[in-house]
Amino acid sequence: MEGSSFYKLPGVLRWFSSNIGYHHVHHLSPRIPNYLLKKCYDAVPALQNKQPLTFWKSLACIRLKLWDERRKELVGFS
């Protein structure tokens, strides 16, 4: 769970992306079909503790490509 993210998307984008935002649920049980990921998320309070990544916050991360081990953060190529 630590290496995954909860991508909080608007309803239309959730539908178009097959609920990709609930991918952290998929990491716990890959057999859960995409159309049940939100239902599982809503039913298990522990899954809701993951800090969400919003659509707008994700746009700020577009340039980040590499993990800098020394700084312990994502950085761009420059």
C-alpha positions as a Markdown table, in Angstrom:
| # | Residue | x | y | z |
|---|---|---|---|---|
| 1 | Met | 0.0 | 0.0 | 0.0 |
| 2 | Glu | 2.9 | 2.4 | 0.7 |
| 3 | Gly | 4.0 | 2.4 | -2.9 |
| 4 | Ser | 0.5 | 2.9 | -4.4 |
| 5 | Ser | -1.7 | 5.9 | -4.6 |
| 6 | Phe | -5.4 | 6.7 | -4.4 |
| 7 | Tyr | -6.1 | 8.9 | -7.4 |
| 8 | Lys | -9.3 | 10.9 | -6.6 |
| 9 | Leu | -10.9 | 11.6 | -9.9 |
| 10 | Pro | -14.3 | 13.2 | -11.0 |
| 11 | Gly | -17.0 | 10.6 | -11.8 |
| 12 | Val | -16.6 | 10.9 | -15.6 |
| 13 | Leu | -12.9 | 10.3 | -15.4 |
| 14 | Arg | -13.4 | 7.4 | -13.1 |
| 15 | Trp | -15.7 | 5.8 | -15.7 |
| 16 | Phe | -13.3 | 6.5 | -18.6 |
| 17 | Ser | -10.3 | 5.1 | -16.7 |
| 18 | Ser | -12.1 | 2.0 | -15.3 |
| 19 | Asn | -11.6 | 3.3 | -11.8 |
| 20 | Ile | -7.9 | 3.5 | -12.0 |
| 21 | Gly | -7.9 | 5.8 | -9.0 |
| 22 | Tyr | -8.7 | 2.9 | -6.8 |
| 23 | His | -5.6 | 1.1 | -7.9 |
| 24 | His | -4.3 | 0.7 | -4.3 |
| 25 | Val | -7.3 | -1.6 | -3.7 |
| 26 | His | -6.2 | -3.7 | -6.6 |
| 27 | His | -2.8 | -4.1 | -5.0 |
| 28 | Leu | -4.4 | -5.8 | -2.1 |
| 29 | Ser | -6.4 | -8.2 | -4.2 |
| 30 | Pro | -5.8 | -8.2 | -8.0 |
| 31 | Arg | -8.9 | -10.4 | -8.5 |
| 32 | Ile | -11.3 | -7.6 | -7.7 |
| 33 | Pro | -12.8 | -6.4 | -11.0 |
| 34 | Asn | -12.5 | -2.7 | -11.8 |
| 35 | Tyr | -16.2 | -2.1 | -11.4 |
| 36 | Leu | -16.1 | -3.3 | -7.8 |
| 37 | Leu | -13.0 | -1.3 | -6.7 |
| 38 | Lys | -15.0 | 1.7 | -5.4 |
| 39 | Lys | -17.5 | -0.5 | -3.6 |
| 40 | Cys | -14.5 | -2.3 | -1.8 |
| 41 | Tyr | -13.0 | 1.1 | -1.0 |
| 42 | Asp | -16.2 | 2.3 | 0.5 |
| 43 | Ala | -16.7 | -0.9 | 2.6 |
| 44 | Val | -13.2 | -1.0 | 4.2 |
| 45 | Pro | -12.3 | 2.0 | 6.3 |
| 46 | Ala | -8.6 | 1.1 | 6.4 |
| 47 | Leu | -8.4 | 1.7 | 2.6 |
| 48 | Gln | -9.8 | 5.2 | 3.1 |
| 49 | Asn | -6.7 | 6.3 | 5.2 |
| 50 | Lys | -4.6 | 6.6 | 2.0 |
| 51 | Gln | -4.0 | 10.3 | 1.3 |
| 52 | Pro | -5.7 | 11.0 | -2.1 |
| 53 | Leu | -3.9 | 12.5 | -5.1 |
| 54 | Thr | -6.3 | 14.9 | -6.8 |
| 55 | Phe | -6.4 | 15.5 | -10.6 |
| 56 | Trp | -5.0 | 19.0 | -10.1 |
| 57 | Lys | -2.2 | 17.8 | -7.8 |
| 58 | Ser | -1.3 | 15.2 | -10.4 |
| 59 | Leu | -0.8 | 17.8 | -13.1 |
| 60 | Ala | 1.9 | 19.4 | -10.9 |
| 61 | Cys | 3.7 | 16.0 | -11.0 |
| 62 | Ile | 3.9 | 15.6 | -14.7 |
| 63 | Arg | 7.6 | 16.7 | -15.0 |
| 64 | Leu | 8.7 | 14.3 | -12.2 |
| 65 | Lys | 10.3 | 11.2 | -13.6 |
| 66 | Leu | 13.1 | 9.9 | -11.4 |
| 67 | Trp | 13.4 | 8.9 | -7.7 |
| 68 | Asp | 16.3 | 10.8 | -6.1 |
| 69 | Glu | 17.6 | 8.4 | -3.4 |
| 70 | Arg | 19.6 | 11.1 | -1.6 |
| 71 | Arg | 16.8 | 13.6 | -1.4 |
| 72 | Lys | 14.0 | 10.9 | -1.0 |
| 73 | Glu | 11.8 | 12.6 | -3.6 |
| 74 | Leu | 10.8 | 12.5 | -7.2 |
| 75 | Val | 12.7 | 14.8 | -9.5 |
| 76 | Gly | 12.7 | 15.8 | -13.2 |
| 77 | Phe | 15.4 | 14.9 | -15.7 |
| 78 | Ser | 17.1 | 18.3 | -15.3 |
